[in-house]
Structure formats: structure tokens, C-alpha cells
Amino acid sequence: MSKSEAALTAATLIKRSSQAPIGRDNILGTIESLLGPIALVFSLWATALYYFDGELPPPVLILSVLVFALTFPGQSHLQSSFGRVLLDIAVNWLWVAGLMLAMGIATGYLREFTQDMLVTWFWAAPATELGLHLLLRSAAPLVLKMQGPRQRAIIVGMNEQGTALAQRIRDASYSRIDLVGFVEE
């Protein structure tokens, strides 16, 4: 690989701030990617159990599969501000609810649900998702500790890309990586 290709790759890596941060471990990343979809599905099930007298009818199960498929994988919110989390959840929920409503109207499937149930789910779903994200924030340090000792890293090359990578590692508060230092050729 030439130097220009390496620089381009490192620059591209640095610009992708919307992706999961460096050092995301499998357990925490998996929990976070499942959290939003599971919150929406469980809030649907809880609402349906209440309105359908303790039963989950087939239309509810089909809707839950559709909601999970539309929202998986969930977004990474651990390093976002509370306002950003609130905005992301609201916008994404409005998008998903709008799609489900349009599809329900187009297929006539909307008649399978009571209006009270859908209105309750409309506010319960984002509230559940927000609550679970806040719970994960408080539990994340414990999850990281359970995964074992921190990993150590050395960055080869103290150039612009190397220092940017070091800064990303330092900024990743849920990372299990300790930056030992740099090695210059």
C-alpha cells in the first residue's frame, strides 16, 4: 500500500465519527446495538398484553418483527449528550412510526389494533428506549469491568494520523484501551 493510500485510509477512518468509537468491546457493542430495537418490541408487547388481556395476537408478533427489522442495529448513544440522545430517539421513532402507519393504512392491517393501544405504544416506545439507554450508560462501566483487564496500545508513527488516532482513543470514555505511547521509525 502506498503512502497516499495509507493516508487516505487513516483520514477516512478519522472522519467517521458517527460510527462506533474505537475500542468498543463486543459485549457492550452488542448490547447497544440490540437496545433500541428490543425497547421498541418490548414496549409493543407490554402495551399489547395490557390491551389484549394478557395475550399476544399474531398481528402484534408480525408488527414486532417488522419493527425489529426496521430498527436493527440500534444507534450508538453512549458518547452522545442527553439532548442528542433525546433528539435521535424522537426523530427515529417518528420515522419508524410513520412508516408503520403508512404500511398499516396501505395494507388495511391497521384495523387489527385498537386506537388506544397504538396511541399508548406511540409514547411508551420512545420513553422505554430512552430509559434503557440511560440505564445502559450507568451500567456500561460495570459491563466493561466484567470483560477483563484493559488492553494496551502503541501507535506506530507520530504523524497527523497517529495523533488523531491517539486523541480518538483518549476521547473514547467507554474504551478498554490504555494508550501506552508512540513509536517513531
N, C-alpha and C positions, 0 to 999 in steps of 0.2 A: 504494500500500500504506500502510495507516495505521501509526502508531507502535506500537500494541499488536500488530499482526500482525508487524511487523519484530522487536519484542522477543521475541515467541513463537518466531519462526523462529530467531533467534540463540540463544535459550535451548535450543531443541530441538537445535540444532547442537552446542552445548557439552555437553549431556548424553550424546551418542552417543559415549562414549569407547571402546566396543567396536569401532567401525568403524576403518578405516584412518586413520592420523594425517594431519594437514594437511601438504600439500607432498609427498605421495607421488608420485614420478615414475612414468611409465608402465613403464619397463623394470624397475625394482625391484619395483613392484607386480605386474606380470605374472609375474615370476619367483616371487615369493612366493605368488601365487595358484595357480601350477602345481606348486609344490614338493611339497606333501603328496600330492596325487593321483599325481604321477609317481613319487614314492618308493614308494608302495604298489604301483603297477603294475610298476615295475622290479624290486622285491623279489619279486613274484609270478613274473615272467618268469625271474629268476635262479634261484629255487627250482625252478620247473618245468623249466628247462633242465637242471638238475642231476638231478632225479628222472626225467625222461623222456628221458635220454640225448641231450641236445642238440636236442631238438625242442620246439616249442610246439604242442601239440594244440589243436584247435578249442575244447574246453571251457575251456581256460586263457585263450584270447583272449576268449571270451564273458565269463568272470569278470572279466577285466581291464577290459573296457568297463563292466561293472556297477559295479565298484569306483571307476573314474574318475568315472562319472556320480554316484555317491553322495557323493563327496568333493570335487568341484569346485564352486566355487573353494575353495582351501585357506584356512586361517586365517592371520591376521596375527600372527606371533610375534616380530618383530624388536625390539619395545619391551617384551616381557614378560620377567619374571625366568626363570631356568633352571628353578626349581621349577614355575612356572606353565606353562611350555612342556611340561615332562615330564608334568604332570597333564593338560593339554589333549590331548596326543597319546595318552596312555593311555586316557582316557575316550572320546575319539572313535574310537580303534581298537577298543575293546571294543564300542562301539555298532555300528560297521560290520561287525566280525567276527560279532557276534551276529545281525545282520540277514542276512548271507550264510549263516550256519549254518542259521538258521530257513528261509530260502528253499531252501537245498540239501536239507534234510530234507523240506520240503513238496513239492518237485518231484521228489525222487529223484535230483537232479543231483549230490548228494554222493558217490555211488558212482563218479563219473568221476575222482576224485582219491584218491591214497593217503593214509592217515592220517599217515604220516611227513612227506609233503610239506606237508600242512595244518598240522601242529604246527610244522614248521620255518618256514613262512611266518608263523604266528601270532606268533613272537617276532622274526623278521627284519624284518617290515614296520614296526613302530614304531621299531625300532633304526635302520633306514635313514632313516626320516623325521626322527628326532631328529638323526642325523648330518648330514643335508643342511641342516637348519635351523641347526645350529651352524656349518656351512661357509658358509652364506649370511650369517650375522652377521659373520664375518670378512671376507667378500668385499664386503659392502654398501658400505663407503666407496669401494672401487675402482670399483664399478658407478656410484656417484653422481658420482665424478670424471670418468668416461668420458662422462657425459651433458652435459658442458659447464659453463659458469660458473653460479654460484648466481643465483637470481632475487632481486630486491629488492622489498619490500612496504612500503606505508604504510597504516596503518589510519585510516579516517576516523571520528572520534568517540572521545573518550577517556572513555567511559562504562563501565558494568559489563560489557557485552557486548564492547566493544573491548578492555578489559584482559584479559578471559578469553580472547579470541582471541589476543592477544599472548602470553599465557602458554602456550597450546597450541602456538603456533609455536615458542617458545623450548624447550619440552619435547620437541619432535619431533626427536630426535637424527639421524634419517635424512632430514631435510628438506633441500632445497636452497634454502630461503628465508632471506634475511637481512632481519630486521625493521629498517627504517630509522627508523621513529618513528610518531607520531600527527599527525593534522591535525584541529583543532577548528574547527567552524563559527563 
